[in-house]
Amino acid sequence: MSNKKRGQVVIFVAVGLVVLVALGLAVAFRGSITKALIDQETQTQSSIDSQVDKVQAHIESCLKDSLSTAITRTASKKVDDYDKALSDEMTYILGTCLNLEFYLDLSIKTLSQPEIRISRNPDNTVITATLSMPTVITFGEESRQLDEFVAQDNLKKKMCVLSTQIDSDCKALEDLKVGVFLFEKGQEVKIGGDCLAC
């Protein structure tokens, strides 16, 4: 065998060995590579979930502050519908605290104007505000959508009046303070359309 042919055989054998080693390493590290990719995906998932949780907490904190402030502001006013007055006041207050622009790493897009629904427990001691505001949060390639946010405030007192304090049409016979709300003589003692008679 000539030196030229011997050189070619050595080169082919060396190339074959390199290919075999490369294949062996690829098979050996395949599990590690797959695990690394899964870990990266899980970390991204965890990151988007963490970011969404922060945004949700911020919005619900703002909603709770708005509810507490709106109750205080609305309680001392004579209004026909306290639930609507609370909702209107909260919508105004939300505009001042609901700043989502400081989340620089996120793209946050609200899909509609905020809409607030007010509800109360049967004893009128807890007011619940539900904010309907579909919001898409994007972090990197991942996106999540939140639709509703909820906050509650405790009025601490049972809100009702004795039947002797109202007439048959549920109108106050005198100026009344019911819980934190004021009703003037002749005004319907109602919240959300329900008479507050005990």
C-alpha positions as CSV (number, residue, x, y, z in Angstrom):
1,M,0.0,0.0,0.0
2,S,1.4,3.4,-0.9
3,N,1.8,6.2,1.5
4,K,-0.9,8.2,-0.3
5,K,-3.5,5.4,0.2
6,R,-2.4,4.9,3.7
7,G,-2.9,8.6,4.4
8,Q,-6.4,8.5,3.0
9,V,-7.3,5.5,5.1
10,V,-6.0,7.3,8.2
11,I,-8.1,10.4,7.3
12,F,-11.3,8.3,6.8
13,V,-10.8,6.5,10.0
14,A,-10.2,9.8,11.9
15,V,-13.3,11.3,10.3
16,G,-15.3,8.2,11.2
17,L,-14.1,8.3,14.8
18,V,-15.0,12.0,15.1
19,V,-18.5,11.3,13.7
20,L,-19.0,8.4,16.1
21,V,-17.9,10.5,19.1
22,A,-20.2,13.3,18.0
23,L,-23.1,11.0,17.7
24,G,-22.3,9.4,21.0
25,L,-22.2,12.8,22.7
26,A,-25.4,13.9,21.0
27,V,-27.2,10.8,22.3
28,A,-25.6,11.2,25.8
29,F,-26.5,14.8,26.1
30,R,-29.9,14.6,24.4
31,G,-31.6,14.1,27.8
32,S,-29.7,17.1,29.2
33,I,-30.6,19.3,26.2
34,T,-34.2,18.3,26.4
35,K,-34.3,18.9,30.2
36,A,-32.6,22.3,29.7
37,L,-35.3,23.3,27.1
38,I,-38.1,22.1,29.4
39,D,-36.5,24.0,32.3
40,Q,-36.3,27.2,30.1
41,E,-39.9,26.8,29.1
42,T,-41.0,26.3,32.7
43,Q,-39.0,29.3,33.8
44,T,-40.7,31.4,31.1
45,Q,-44.1,30.0,32.2
46,S,-43.2,30.9,35.9
47,S,-42.1,34.3,34.9
48,I,-45.3,35.2,33.0
49,D,-47.4,33.8,35.8
50,S,-45.4,35.9,38.3
51,Q,-45.8,39.0,36.2
52,V,-49.6,38.4,35.8
53,D,-49.9,37.9,39.6
54,K,-48.2,41.3,40.2
55,V,-50.5,43.1,37.7
56,Q,-53.6,41.5,39.2
57,A,-52.5,42.4,42.7
58,H,-51.9,46.0,41.7
59,I,-55.3,46.3,40.0
60,E,-57.2,44.7,42.9
61,S,-55.3,46.9,45.4
62,C,-56.3,50.0,43.4
63,L,-59.9,48.7,43.3
64,K,-60.0,48.1,47.1
65,D,-58.6,51.6,47.7
66,S,-61.2,53.1,45.3
67,L,-64.0,51.2,47.0
68,S,-63.0,52.4,50.5
69,T,-62.6,56.0,49.3
70,A,-65.9,55.9,47.3
71,I,-67.8,54.6,50.3
72,T,-66.6,57.5,52.5
73,R,-67.3,60.1,49.8
74,T,-70.7,58.7,48.9
75,A,-72.0,58.0,52.4
76,S,-72.4,61.7,53.3
77,K,-74.4,62.6,50.1
78,K,-78.1,62.3,49.4
79,V,-78.3,60.1,46.3
80,D,-81.2,58.0,44.9
81,D,-79.0,54.9,44.2
82,Y,-76.0,54.4,46.4
83,D,-74.8,51.4,44.3
84,K,-74.7,53.5,41.1
85,A,-73.1,56.4,43.0
86,L,-70.4,54.1,44.4
87,S,-69.8,52.7,40.9
88,D,-69.5,56.1,39.4
89,E,-67.2,57.4,42.2
90,M,-65.0,54.3,41.9
91,T,-64.7,54.7,38.1
92,Y,-63.4,58.2,38.7
93,I,-61.0,57.2,41.4
94,L,-59.7,54.2,39.4
95,G,-58.4,56.6,36.8
96,T,-56.1,58.2,39.3
97,C,-54.5,55.0,40.7
98,L,-54.7,52.5,37.9
99,N,-51.4,53.3,36.3
100,L,-50.1,50.2,34.4
101,E,-47.4,52.1,32.5
102,F,-44.7,51.5,35.1
103,Y,-44.5,47.8,34.2
104,L,-41.8,48.4,31.6
105,D,-41.1,44.7,30.9
106,L,-44.7,44.0,30.0
107,S,-47.1,44.9,27.3
108,I,-50.5,45.5,28.9
109,K,-53.5,46.2,26.8
110,T,-57.0,46.8,28.1
111,L,-59.7,45.6,25.7
112,S,-62.6,47.6,27.0
113,Q,-63.5,50.5,29.3
114,P,-63.7,49.6,33.0
115,E,-67.2,48.6,34.2
116,I,-67.9,48.2,38.0
117,R,-70.7,46.2,39.5
118,I,-71.6,46.6,43.2
119,S,-73.1,43.9,45.3
120,R,-73.7,43.4,49.0
121,N,-74.2,40.5,51.3
122,P,-77.7,39.9,52.8
123,D,-76.9,41.9,56.0
124,N,-75.5,44.8,54.0
125,T,-72.2,44.6,56.0
126,V,-69.9,43.7,53.1
127,I,-69.8,45.5,49.8
128,T,-68.2,43.7,46.8
129,A,-66.9,45.6,43.8
130,T,-66.3,43.6,40.6
131,L,-64.3,45.3,37.9
132,S,-64.9,44.0,34.4
133,M,-61.9,45.1,32.4
134,P,-60.5,42.4,30.0
135,T,-56.7,42.9,30.0
136,V,-54.0,41.2,28.0
137,I,-50.6,40.9,29.6
138,T,-47.7,40.0,27.3
139,F,-44.2,39.1,28.7
140,G,-41.8,38.0,26.0
141,E,-43.6,35.6,23.7
142,E,-46.2,34.6,26.3
143,S,-49.6,36.3,26.9
144,R,-52.3,35.9,29.5
145,Q,-55.8,37.6,29.7
146,L,-57.5,38.7,32.9
147,D,-61.2,39.6,32.7
148,E,-62.4,40.5,36.2
149,F,-61.0,41.9,39.4
150,V,-62.7,41.8,42.8
151,A,-62.4,43.9,46.0
152,Q,-64.5,43.9,49.2
153,D,-64.9,46.3,52.0
154,N,-66.5,45.6,55.4
155,L,-69.1,48.2,56.6
156,K,-68.7,46.9,60.1
157,K,-72.3,47.6,61.0
158,K,-75.5,45.9,60.0
159,M,-77.3,48.3,57.8
160,C,-81.0,48.3,58.5
161,V,-83.6,50.5,60.0
162,L,-86.6,49.7,62.2
163,S,-89.9,49.5,60.4
164,T,-91.1,52.3,62.7
165,Q,-88.5,54.6,61.1
166,I,-90.0,54.2,57.6
167,D,-93.4,54.4,56.0
168,S,-95.1,51.7,54.0
169,D,-93.2,52.9,50.8
170,C,-89.8,52.5,52.6
171,K,-89.4,56.3,52.9
172,A,-87.6,57.8,55.9
173,L,-90.0,59.4,58.5
174,E,-87.0,61.4,59.7
175,D,-83.4,62.0,58.7
176,L,-81.6,58.7,59.2
177,K,-78.0,57.4,59.3
178,V,-78.0,53.7,58.2
179,G,-74.5,52.2,58.6
180,V,-72.4,54.8,56.9
181,F,-75.1,56.2,54.6
182,L,-77.4,59.2,55.2
183,F,-81.1,59.3,54.2
184,E,-83.1,62.5,54.5
185,K,-86.7,62.6,55.6
186,G,-88.9,61.4,52.7
187,Q,-86.1,59.7,50.8
188,E,-86.4,56.0,50.0
189,V,-84.3,54.0,52.4
190,K,-83.0,51.6,49.8
191,I,-79.7,50.4,48.5
192,G,-79.6,48.5,45.2
193,G,-83.4,48.7,45.1
194,D,-83.8,46.8,48.4
195,C,-85.5,48.4,51.4
196,L,-83.2,48.4,54.4
197,A,-86.0,47.6,56.9
198,C,-85.0,45.1,59.6
